[in-house]
Amino acid sequence: MRRMHVASAMVGALALLTLAGCTTDPSVTAPTETTGSEESAEPSVEWFDQALFDKQDAERDVVPEGPEGQPYLQYINAEMTDTSQYKAEGAKKGCFANASISNPWRQTGWITMNEQLKALQESGAISELETRDAQDSDDTQIADIDYFINEGNCDFFVISPNSTAAMTPAVERACDTGLPVIVFDRGVQTDCPVTFIHPIGGFAWGIDTAEFLIENLEEGDKVVALRILPGVDVLEQRWAAAEKLLDEAGIEAVDYFTGADPAEIKKIISDELAKGDVQGIWMDAGDGAVAAIEAFEDAGADYPVMTGEDEMSFLRKWKETGLTGLAPVYSNFQWRTPLLAAQKIFAGEEVPKEWVLPQSPITAEEVDQYLEANDGMPDGHYAKFGGEDLPGYPTVWQERQIP
């Protein structure tokens, strides 16, 4: 059943901003395969933005403000916004328009969000979180947002957009209600939400990963880039940054959209290895990382220098193989922040207008630490989920208790 009621209730104030947000999520746009020489699925959109590239590059070195040991409440270079107009007593009902829970990153976050909800229900801040799952469809999510608006039973909105441009008008309609809107993960092309919550962003991911590959490869080496899907701002920005830096370093790069399909990933790698040596693998999300490594094993080829993600399957395969790797992170703990932001908003506390969360990769020196900390977690779990202090830890994540 598509419509989900979280029995214990959640609250969320959502607002989507113009930056990017996201993850490893398929959207309504059908995945298509490209190479570096082919046109983008959206040729009219120029995803590289030098100013945003420079901003996120600089933010990688900023020590975040906020409570120590609580990265989901920390923020970088924040401009605070006054929320006193929303101050109100009593538990509040949130309405959450979610893009989907169709992949492990989103499932991990959804579990974490529900555990955070339980804690806020117990404290009396949130009464209920009515949730509608768009199942990766723009049209469905637009209808979901309009349903919440017309229903008139929300105290605040939380929105995790399915895609960027398509969702903007619906988010603006939510803002027009006068209720607080909180957007997180992916962005939209409006600054009307009270806060837009996201890790540093796609350009930072692209810079981290490209610099790592450049450091460990030589000019003329070949990198195969495995991309989830086109048209999602943060994913496009990841590749826009990496492609720029790899090209400047003289490293050959070809890119493909895979839909995170392991069989498709294996075919792509096998075909590329048949053409010649592949020295590097770049991914805009960790889904399918193990399949990519297995394609090298099947071909009897040397392991590549590789960037994956902090999904446990990649970390375990990285440790097992001893390959030269990096696990970039699109901080999964951000799923806690919207509900905590709602609590602050109704308390009349200032919140960042653009709430930039810390985003730091897992390096080879840290792999053992995160493997040990997440021992017993399933392969689809994300190491930096940030829910260790929540009520159901570790059982609900180990048993994948998805509401």
Beta strands, then each sheet from edge to edge (+ up, - down):
strand 1: 3-6
strand 2: 80-81
strand 3: 92-98
strand 4: 126-133
strand 5: 156-160
strand 6: 181-184
strand 7: 195-199
strand 8: 222-227
strand 9: 252-257
strand 10: 280-283
strand 11: 305-307
strand 12: 325-326
strand 13: 351-352
strand 14: 354-357
sheet 1: 1+ 4- 3- 5- 6- 7- 14-
sheet 2: 2+ 13-
sheet 3: 9+ 8+ 10+ 11+ 12+
end
